[in-house]
Amino acid sequence: MTDEQREERNRKRHEEYCERIMTDQQRAEQNRKWREAYKEKSHAVNKENDPVGGVMAQHSMGKGSYVIS
């Protein structure tokens, strides 16, 4: 393989690599979406397990229940 052929092959590889990798902006956008989805999922799970205002509190208190202090 001549030097010119090797350089051409390396140039093509480099161009393909650059097309495949994400830009910093794309990576930041992907991470932002991941964090939002994780936060929503985490918040939903925490809300269900919340003894004060979540689903569990509604079930344990019942419709006509009241607290005597």
PDB file with one MODEL, atoms N, CA, C and O in Angstrom:
MODEL        1
ATOM      1  N   MET A   1       0.845  -1.165   0.000  1.00  0.00           N
ATOM      2  CA  MET A   1       0.000   0.000   0.000  1.00  0.00           C
ATOM      3  C   MET A   1       0.895   1.234   0.000  1.00  0.00           C
ATOM      4  O   MET A   1       1.839   1.331   0.785  1.00  0.00           O
ATOM      5  N   THR A   2       0.598   2.144  -0.860  1.00  0.00           N
ATOM      6  CA  THR A   2       1.416   3.353  -0.943  1.00  0.00           C
ATOM      7  C   THR A   2       0.999   4.340   0.139  1.00  0.00           C
ATOM      8  O   THR A   2      -0.049   4.195   0.769  1.00  0.00           O
ATOM      9  N   ASP A   3       1.832   5.329   0.334  1.00  0.00           N
ATOM     10  CA  ASP A   3       1.529   6.354   1.332  1.00  0.00           C
ATOM     11  C   ASP A   3       0.248   7.100   0.991  1.00  0.00           C
ATOM     12  O   ASP A   3      -0.532   7.438   1.881  1.00  0.00           O
ATOM     13  N   GLU A   4       0.030   7.355  -0.274  1.00  0.00           N
ATOM     14  CA  GLU A   4      -1.182   8.067  -0.697  1.00  0.00           C
ATOM     15  C   GLU A   4      -2.433   7.245  -0.390  1.00  0.00           C
ATOM     16  O   GLU A   4      -3.439   7.785   0.070  1.00  0.00           O
ATOM     17  N   GLN A   5      -2.369   5.956  -0.642  1.00  0.00           N
ATOM     18  CA  GLN A   5      -3.509   5.079  -0.354  1.00  0.00           C
ATOM     19  C   GLN A   5      -3.777   5.016   1.157  1.00  0.00           C
ATOM     20  O   GLN A   5      -4.925   5.039   1.600  1.00  0.00           O
ATOM     21  N   ARG A   6      -2.711   4.938   1.917  1.00  0.00           N
ATOM     22  CA  ARG A   6      -2.838   4.884   3.369  1.00  0.00           C
ATOM     23  C   ARG A   6      -3.457   6.182   3.901  1.00  0.00           C
ATOM     24  O   ARG A   6      -4.329   6.153   4.769  1.00  0.00           O
ATOM     25  N   GLU A   7      -2.995   7.312   3.370  1.00  0.00           N
ATOM     26  CA  GLU A   7      -3.545   8.599   3.787  1.00  0.00           C
ATOM     27  C   GLU A   7      -5.027   8.720   3.423  1.00  0.00           C
ATOM     28  O   GLU A   7      -5.828   9.229   4.207  1.00  0.00           O
ATOM     29  N   GLU A   8      -5.377   8.253   2.239  1.00  0.00           N
ATOM     30  CA  GLU A   8      -6.768   8.289   1.793  1.00  0.00           C
ATOM     31  C   GLU A   8      -7.647   7.414   2.697  1.00  0.00           C
ATOM     32  O   GLU A   8      -8.743   7.816   3.087  1.00  0.00           O
ATOM     33  N   ARG A   9      -7.158   6.228   3.020  1.00  0.00           N
ATOM     34  CA  ARG A   9      -7.903   5.315   3.894  1.00  0.00           C
ATOM     35  C   ARG A   9      -8.080   5.928   5.285  1.00  0.00           C
ATOM     36  O   ARG A   9      -9.165   5.866   5.863  1.00  0.00           O
ATOM     37  N   ASN A  10      -7.018   6.514   5.811  1.00  0.00           N
ATOM     38  CA  ASN A  10      -7.088   7.148   7.130  1.00  0.00           C
ATOM     39  C   ASN A  10      -8.031   8.353   7.121  1.00  0.00           C
ATOM     40  O   ASN A  10      -8.764   8.580   8.083  1.00  0.00           O
ATOM     41  N   ARG A  11      -8.009   9.111   6.045  1.00  0.00           N
ATOM     42  CA  ARG A  11      -8.899  10.260   5.936  1.00  0.00           C
ATOM     43  C   ARG A  11     -10.357   9.805   5.935  1.00  0.00           C
ATOM     44  O   ARG A  11     -11.190  10.411   6.609  1.00  0.00           O
ATOM     45  N   LYS A  12     -10.672   8.760   5.198  1.00  0.00           N
ATOM     46  CA  LYS A  12     -12.041   8.225   5.156  1.00  0.00           C
ATOM     47  C   LYS A  12     -12.474   7.704   6.525  1.00  0.00           C
ATOM     48  O   LYS A  12     -13.601   7.932   6.963  1.00  0.00           O
ATOM     49  N   ARG A  13     -11.559   7.001   7.190  1.00  0.00           N
ATOM     50  CA  ARG A  13     -11.868   6.506   8.536  1.00  0.00           C
ATOM     51  C   ARG A  13     -12.160   7.658   9.481  1.00  0.00           C
ATOM     52  O   ARG A  13     -13.100   7.602  10.274  1.00  0.00           O
ATOM     53  N   HIS A  14     -11.355   8.692   9.392  1.00  0.00           N
ATOM     54  CA  HIS A  14     -11.535   9.850  10.259  1.00  0.00           C
ATOM     55  C   HIS A  14     -12.875  10.534   9.974  1.00  0.00           C
ATOM     56  O   HIS A  14     -13.572  10.918  10.914  1.00  0.00           O
ATOM     57  N   GLU A  15     -13.243  10.692   8.727  1.00  0.00           N
ATOM     58  CA  GLU A  15     -14.524  11.300   8.371  1.00  0.00           C
ATOM     59  C   GLU A  15     -15.690  10.462   8.889  1.00  0.00           C
ATOM     60  O   GLU A  15     -16.661  11.003   9.416  1.00  0.00           O
ATOM     61  N   GLU A  16     -15.593   9.149   8.740  1.00  0.00           N
ATOM     62  CA  GLU A  16     -16.646   8.264   9.239  1.00  0.00           C
ATOM     63  C   GLU A  16     -16.759   8.356  10.755  1.00  0.00           C
ATOM     64  O   GLU A  16     -17.861   8.385  11.304  1.00  0.00           O
ATOM     65  N   TYR A  17     -15.635   8.399  11.412  1.00  0.00           N
ATOM     66  CA  TYR A  17     -15.630   8.510  12.871  1.00  0.00           C
ATOM     67  C   TYR A  17     -16.282   9.815  13.306  1.00  0.00           C
ATOM     68  O   TYR A  17     -17.087   9.826  14.237  1.00  0.00           O
ATOM     69  N   CYS A  18     -15.944  10.904  12.646  1.00  0.00           N
ATOM     70  CA  CYS A  18     -16.505  12.207  13.000  1.00  0.00           C
ATOM     71  C   CYS A  18     -18.009  12.241  12.778  1.00  0.00           C
ATOM     72  O   CYS A  18     -18.727  12.910  13.522  1.00  0.00           O
ATOM     73  N   GLU A  19     -18.489  11.542  11.785  1.00  0.00           N
ATOM     74  CA  GLU A  19     -19.932  11.489  11.532  1.00  0.00           C
ATOM     75  C   GLU A  19     -20.652  10.668  12.600  1.00  0.00           C
ATOM     76  O   GLU A  19     -21.800  10.958  12.937  1.00  0.00           O
ATOM     77  N   ARG A  20     -19.987   9.654  13.128  1.00  0.00           N
ATOM     78  CA  ARG A  20     -20.612   8.764  14.114  1.00  0.00           C
ATOM     79  C   ARG A  20     -20.684   9.365  15.503  1.00  0.00           C
ATOM     80  O   ARG A  20     -21.665   9.160  16.217  1.00  0.00           O
ATOM     81  N   ILE A  21     -19.667  10.096  15.893  1.00  0.00           N
ATOM     82  CA  ILE A  21     -19.633  10.598  17.271  1.00  0.00           C
ATOM     83  C   ILE A  21     -20.641  11.726  17.446  1.00  0.00           C
ATOM     84  O   ILE A  21     -20.959  12.455  16.507  1.00  0.00           O
ATOM     85  N   MET A  22     -21.127  11.847  18.657  1.00  0.00           N
ATOM     86  CA  MET A  22     -22.066  12.915  18.978  1.00  0.00           C
ATOM     87  C   MET A  22     -21.311  14.200  19.249  1.00  0.00           C
ATOM     88  O   MET A  22     -20.194  14.198  19.766  1.00  0.00           O
ATOM     89  N   THR A  23     -21.941  15.273  18.890  1.00  0.00           N
ATOM     90  CA  THR A  23     -21.358  16.559  19.239  1.00  0.00           C
ATOM     91  C   THR A  23     -21.640  16.800  20.723  1.00  0.00           C
ATOM     92  O   THR A  23     -22.473  16.122  21.325  1.00  0.00           O
ATOM     93  N   ASP A  24     -20.945  17.760  21.297  1.00  0.00           N
ATOM     94  CA  ASP A  24     -21.164  18.091  22.705  1.00  0.00           C
ATOM     95  C   ASP A  24     -22.601  18.520  22.945  1.00  0.00           C
ATOM     96  O   ASP A  24     -23.197  18.187  23.970  1.00  0.00           O
ATOM     97  N   GLN A  25     -23.149  19.258  21.996  1.00  0.00           N
ATOM     98  CA  GLN A  25     -24.525  19.725  22.130  1.00  0.00           C
ATOM     99  C   GLN A  25     -25.506  18.552  22.098  1.00  0.00           C
ATOM    100  O   GLN A  25     -26.452  18.519  22.885  1.00  0.00           O
ATOM    101  N   GLN A  26     -25.293  17.600  21.204  1.00  0.00           N
ATOM    102  CA  GLN A  26     -26.155  16.424  21.125  1.00  0.00           C
ATOM    103  C   GLN A  26     -26.061  15.606  22.405  1.00  0.00           C
ATOM    104  O   GLN A  26     -27.078  15.132  22.913  1.00  0.00           O
ATOM    105  N   ARG A  27     -24.859  15.438  22.928  1.00  0.00           N
ATOM    106  CA  ARG A  27     -24.660  14.674  24.159  1.00  0.00           C
ATOM    107  C   ARG A  27     -25.348  15.379  25.334  1.00  0.00           C
ATOM    108  O   ARG A  27     -25.982  14.728  26.164  1.00  0.00           O
ATOM    109  N   ALA A  28     -25.223  16.691  25.401  1.00  0.00           N
ATOM    110  CA  ALA A  28     -25.866  17.450  26.478  1.00  0.00           C
ATOM    111  C   ALA A  28     -27.381  17.316  26.391  1.00  0.00           C
ATOM    112  O   ALA A  28     -28.048  17.168  27.415  1.00  0.00           O
ATOM    113  N   GLU A  29     -27.925  17.366  25.193  1.00  0.00           N
ATOM    114  CA  GLU A  29     -29.369  17.213  25.004  1.00  0.00           C
ATOM    115  C   GLU A  29     -29.827  15.818  25.418  1.00  0.00           C
ATOM    116  O   GLU A  29     -30.856  15.673  26.078  1.00  0.00           O
ATOM    117  N   GLN A  30     -29.081  14.808  25.041  1.00  0.00           N
ATOM    118  CA  GLN A  30     -29.421  13.433  25.410  1.00  0.00           C
ATOM    119  C   GLN A  30     -29.370  13.260  26.936  1.00  0.00           C
ATOM    120  O   GLN A  30     -30.257  12.635  27.518  1.00  0.00           O
ATOM    121  N   ASN A  31     -28.354  13.802  27.571  1.00  0.00           N
ATOM    122  CA  ASN A  31     -28.232  13.715  29.023  1.00  0.00           C
ATOM    123  C   ASN A  31     -29.370  14.462  29.723  1.00  0.00           C
ATOM    124  O   ASN A  31     -29.884  13.994  30.739  1.00  0.00           O
ATOM    125  N   ARG A  32     -29.764  15.617  29.187  1.00  0.00           N
ATOM    126  CA  ARG A  32     -30.853  16.386  29.772  1.00  0.00           C
ATOM    127  C   ARG A  32     -32.154  15.585  29.722  1.00  0.00           C
ATOM    128  O   ARG A  32     -32.895  15.533  30.703  1.00  0.00           O
ATOM    129  N   LYS A  33     -32.423  14.972  28.594  1.00  0.00           N
ATOM    130  CA  LYS A  33     -33.630  14.165  28.447  1.00  0.00           C
ATOM    131  C   LYS A  33     -33.595  12.972  29.408  1.00  0.00           C
ATOM    132  O   LYS A  33     -34.611  12.634  30.016  1.00  0.00           O
ATOM    133  N   TRP A  34     -32.438  12.341  29.542  1.00  0.00           N
ATOM    134  CA  TRP A  34     -32.304  11.207  30.445  1.00  0.00           C
ATOM    135  C   TRP A  34     -32.569  11.638  31.887  1.00  0.00           C
ATOM    136  O   TRP A  34     -33.282  10.959  32.626  1.00  0.00           O
ATOM    137  N   ARG A  35     -31.981  12.786  32.281  1.00  0.00           N
ATOM    138  CA  ARG A  35     -32.171  13.267  33.649  1.00  0.00           C
ATOM    139  C   ARG A  35     -33.633  13.610  33.928  1.00  0.00           C
ATOM    140  O   ARG A  35     -34.144  13.308  35.007  1.00  0.00           O
ATOM    141  N   GLU A  36     -34.310  14.238  32.965  1.00  0.00           N
ATOM    142  CA  GLU A  36     -35.720  14.571  33.143  1.00  0.00           C
ATOM    143  C   GLU A  36     -36.567  13.314  33.309  1.00  0.00           C
ATOM    144  O   GLU A  36     -37.426  13.245  34.188  1.00  0.00           O
ATOM    145  N   ALA A  37     -36.321  12.329  32.464  1.00  0.00           N
ATOM    146  CA  ALA A  37     -37.080  11.077  32.549  1.00  0.00           C
ATOM    147  C   ALA A  37     -36.811  10.385  33.876  1.00  0.00           C
ATOM    148  O   ALA A  37     -37.734   9.856  34.495  1.00  0.00           O
ATOM    149  N   TYR A  38     -35.575  10.381  34.315  1.00  0.00           N
ATOM    150  CA  TYR A  38     -35.221   9.751  35.580  1.00  0.00           C
ATOM    151  C   TYR A  38     -35.890  10.485  36.748  1.00  0.00           C
ATOM    152  O   TYR A  38     -36.401   9.857  37.676  1.00  0.00           O
ATOM    153  N   LYS A  39     -35.880  11.818  36.690  1.00  0.00           N
ATOM    154  CA  LYS A  39     -36.479  12.612  37.754  1.00  0.00           C
ATOM    155  C   LYS A  39     -37.987  12.346  37.834  1.00  0.00           C
ATOM    156  O   LYS A  39     -38.530  12.190  38.928  1.00  0.00           O
ATOM    157  N   GLU A  40     -38.662  12.293  36.681  1.00  0.00           N
ATOM    158  CA  GLU A  40     -40.100  12.021  36.662  1.00  0.00           C
ATOM    159  C   GLU A  40     -40.390  10.629  37.214  1.00  0.00           C
ATOM    160  O   GLU A  40     -41.307  10.447  38.015  1.00  0.00           O
ATOM    161  N   LYS A  41     -39.614   9.666  36.787  1.00  0.00           N
ATOM    162  CA  LYS A  41     -39.812   8.299  37.253  1.00  0.00           C
ATOM    163  C   LYS A  41     -39.555   8.219  38.757  1.00  0.00           C
ATOM    164  O   LYS A  41     -40.342   7.617  39.489  1.00  0.00           O
ATOM    165  N   SER A  42     -38.490   8.805  39.209  1.00  0.00           N
ATOM    166  CA  SER A  42     -38.124   8.787  40.617  1.00  0.00           C
ATOM    167  C   SER A  42     -39.178   9.514  41.443  1.00  0.00           C
ATOM    168  O   SER A  42     -39.546   9.049  42.522  1.00  0.00           O
ATOM    169  N   HIS A  43     -39.664  10.639  40.954  1.00  0.00           N
ATOM    170  CA  HIS A  43     -40.661  11.417  41.669  1.00  0.00           C
ATOM    171  C   HIS A  43     -41.973  10.635  41.785  1.00  0.00           C
ATOM    172  O   HIS A  43     -42.622  10.669  42.830  1.00  0.00           O
ATOM    173  N   ALA A  44     -42.359   9.941  40.735  1.00  0.00           N
ATOM    174  CA  ALA A  44     -43.591   9.154  40.750  1.00  0.00           C
ATOM    175  C   ALA A  44     -43.494   8.023  41.771  1.00  0.00           C
ATOM    176  O   ALA A  44     -44.454   7.770  42.500  1.00  0.00           O
ATOM    177  N   VAL A  45     -42.374   7.353  41.834  1.00  0.00           N
ATOM    178  CA  VAL A  45     -42.182   6.258  42.792  1.00  0.00           C
ATOM    179  C   VAL A  45     -42.195   6.800  44.208  1.00  0.00           C
ATOM    180  O   VAL A  45     -42.821   6.213  45.090  1.00  0.00           O
ATOM    181  N   ASN A  46     -41.514   7.908  44.436  1.00  0.00           N
ATOM    182  CA  ASN A  46     -41.473   8.502  45.771  1.00  0.00           C
ATOM    183  C   ASN A  46     -42.850   8.976  46.212  1.00  0.00           C
ATOM    184  O   ASN A  46     -43.196   8.867  47.388  1.00  0.00           O
ATOM    185  N   LYS A  47     -43.634   9.497  45.285  1.00  0.00           N
ATOM    186  CA  LYS A  47     -44.957   9.994  45.617  1.00  0.00           C
ATOM    187  C   LYS A  47     -45.864   8.844  46.051  1.00  0.00           C
ATOM    188  O   LYS A  47     -46.668   9.004  46.969  1.00  0.00           O
ATOM    189  N   GLU A  48     -45.742   7.691  45.399  1.00  0.00           N
ATOM    190  CA  GLU A  48     -46.549   6.535  45.767  1.00  0.00           C
ATOM    191  C   GLU A  48     -46.210   6.042  47.166  1.00  0.00           C
ATOM    192  O   GLU A  48     -47.090   5.574  47.889  1.00  0.00           O
ATOM    193  N   ASN A  49     -44.957   6.142  47.551  1.00  0.00           N
ATOM    194  CA  ASN A  49     -44.511   5.643  48.847  1.00  0.00           C
ATOM    195  C   ASN A  49     -44.569   6.699  49.937  1.00  0.00           C
ATOM    196  O   ASN A  49     -44.221   6.415  51.084  1.00  0.00           O
ATOM    197  N   ASP A  50     -44.994   7.893  49.610  1.00  0.00           N
ATOM    198  CA  ASP A  50     -45.047   8.990  50.575  1.00  0.00           C
ATOM    199  C   ASP A  50     -46.198   8.764  51.561  1.00  0.00           C
ATOM    200  O   ASP A  50     -47.357   8.750  51.145  1.00  0.00           O
ATOM    201  N   PRO A  51     -45.911   8.587  52.855  1.00  0.00           N
ATOM    202  CA  PRO A  51     -46.980   8.311  53.817  1.00  0.00           C
ATOM    203  C   PRO A  51     -47.854   9.528  54.106  1.00  0.00           C
ATOM    204  O   PRO A  51     -48.941   9.373  54.664  1.00  0.00           O
ATOM    205  N   VAL A  52     -47.417  10.727  53.745  1.00  0.00           N
ATOM    206  CA  VAL A  52     -48.172  11.932  54.066  1.00  0.00           C
ATOM    207  C   VAL A  52     -49.162  12.293  52.959  1.00  0.00           C
ATOM    208  O   VAL A  52     -50.341  12.514  53.235  1.00  0.00           O
ATOM    209  N   GLY A  53     -48.699  12.354  51.724  1.00  0.00           N
ATOM    210  CA  GLY A  53     -49.589  12.852  50.683  1.00  0.00           C
ATOM    211  C   GLY A  53     -49.728  11.958  49.478  1.00  0.00           C
ATOM    212  O   GLY A  53     -50.342  12.354  48.487  1.00  0.00           O
ATOM    213  N   GLY A  54     -49.183  10.779  49.535  1.00  0.00           N
ATOM    214  CA  GLY A  54     -49.216   9.915  48.367  1.00  0.00           C
ATOM    215  C   GLY A  54     -50.388   8.963  48.362  1.00  0.00           C
ATOM    216  O   GLY A  54     -51.330   9.122  49.139  1.00  0.00           O
ATOM    217  N   VAL A  55     -50.334   7.987  47.498  1.00  0.00           N
ATOM    218  CA  VAL A  55     -51.380   7.000  47.328  1.00  0.00           C
ATOM    219  C   VAL A  55     -51.581   6.195  48.604  1.00  0.00           C
ATOM    220  O   VAL A  55     -52.717   5.884  48.961  1.00  0.00           O
ATOM    221  N   MET A  56     -50.509   5.856  49.292  1.00  0.00           N
ATOM    222  CA  MET A  56     -50.606   5.049  50.506  1.00  0.00           C
ATOM    223  C   MET A  56     -51.412   5.783  51.580  1.00  0.00           C
ATOM    224  O   MET A  56     -52.184   5.154  52.303  1.00  0.00           O
ATOM    225  N   ALA A  57     -51.245   7.085  51.693  1.00  0.00           N
ATOM    226  CA  ALA A  57     -51.978   7.858  52.690  1.00  0.00           C
ATOM    227  C   ALA A  57     -53.463   7.869  52.372  1.00  0.00           C
ATOM    228  O   ALA A  57     -54.293   7.799  53.279  1.00  0.00           O
ATOM    229  N   GLN A  58     -53.803   7.955  51.105  1.00  0.00           N
ATOM    230  CA  GLN A  58     -55.204   7.963  50.714  1.00  0.00           C
ATOM    231  C   GLN A  58     -55.863   6.643  51.082  1.00  0.00           C
ATOM    232  O   GLN A  58     -57.001   6.631  51.552  1.00  0.00           O
ATOM    233  N   HIS A  59     -55.175   5.545  50.879  1.00  0.00           N
ATOM    234  CA  HIS A  59     -55.727   4.238  51.191  1.00  0.00           C
ATOM    235  C   HIS A  59     -55.843   4.028  52.702  1.00  0.00           C
ATOM    236  O   HIS A  59     -56.834   3.469  53.173  1.00  0.00           O
ATOM    237  N   SER A  60     -54.853   4.464  53.455  1.00  0.00           N
ATOM    238  CA  SER A  60     -54.853   4.207  54.886  1.00  0.00           C
ATOM    239  C   SER A  60     -55.845   5.108  55.624  1.00  0.00           C
ATOM    240  O   SER A  60     -56.379   4.712  56.660  1.00  0.00           O
ATOM    241  N   MET A  61     -56.095   6.290  55.116  1.00  0.00           N
ATOM    242  CA  MET A  61     -57.002   7.217  55.781  1.00  0.00           C
ATOM    243  C   MET A  61     -58.461   6.879  55.472  1.00  0.00           C
ATOM    244  O   MET A  61     -59.322   7.036  56.338  1.00  0.00           O
ATOM    245  N   GLY A  62     -58.742   6.436  54.304  1.00  0.00           N
ATOM    246  CA  GLY A  62     -60.116   6.140  53.918  1.00  0.00           C
ATOM    247  C   GLY A  62     -60.876   7.412  53.633  1.00  0.00           C
ATOM    248  O   GLY A  62     -60.370   8.517  53.831  1.00  0.00           O
ATOM    249  N   LYS A  63     -62.099   7.241  53.164  1.00  0.00           N
ATOM    250  CA  LYS A  63     -62.881   8.390  52.740  1.00  0.00           C
ATOM    251  C   LYS A  63     -63.444   9.175  53.933  1.00  0.00           C
ATOM    252  O   LYS A  63     -63.375  10.404  53.946  1.00  0.00           O
ATOM    253  N   GLY A  64     -64.000   8.478  54.936  1.00  0.00           N
ATOM    254  CA  GLY A  64     -64.629   9.168  56.039  1.00  0.00           C
ATOM    255  C   GLY A  64     -63.775   9.207  57.290  1.00  0.00           C
ATOM    256  O   GLY A  64     -64.290   9.479  58.374  1.00  0.00           O
ATOM    257  N   SER A  65     -62.497   8.945  57.170  1.00  0.00           N
ATOM    258  CA  SER A  65     -61.626   8.915  58.350  1.00  0.00           C
ATOM    259  C   SER A  65     -61.242  10.312  58.791  1.00  0.00           C
ATOM    260  O   SER A  65     -61.173  11.236  57.980  1.00  0.00           O
ATOM    261  N   TYR A  66     -60.997  10.457  60.062  1.00  0.00           N
ATOM    262  CA  TYR A  66     -60.467  11.713  60.583  1.00  0.00           C
ATOM    263  C   TYR A  66     -59.526  11.384  61.733  1.00  0.00           C
ATOM    264  O   TYR A  66     -59.588  10.299  62.310  1.00  0.00           O
ATOM    265  N   VAL A  67     -58.676  12.311  62.052  1.00  0.00           N
ATOM    266  CA  VAL A  67     -57.656  12.111  63.070  1.00  0.00           C
ATOM    267  C   VAL A  67     -58.073  12.883  64.320  1.00  0.00           C
ATOM    268  O   VAL A  67     -58.414  14.062  64.231  1.00  0.00           O
ATOM    269  N   ILE A  68     -58.051  12.232  65.480  1.00  0.00           N
ATOM    270  CA  ILE A  68     -58.365  12.878  66.749  1.00  0.00           C
ATOM    271  C   ILE A  68     -57.038  13.217  67.419  1.00  0.00           C
ATOM    272  O   ILE A  68     -56.182  12.350  67.597  1.00  0.00           O
ATOM    273  N   SER A  69     -56.876  14.481  67.787  1.00  0.00           N
ATOM    274  CA  SER A  69     -55.635  14.836  68.463  1.00  0.00           C
ATOM    275  C   SER A  69     -55.879  15.284  69.867  1.00  0.00           C
ATOM    276  O   SER A  69     -54.934  15.622  70.580  1.00  0.00           O
TER     277      SER A  69
ENDMDL
END
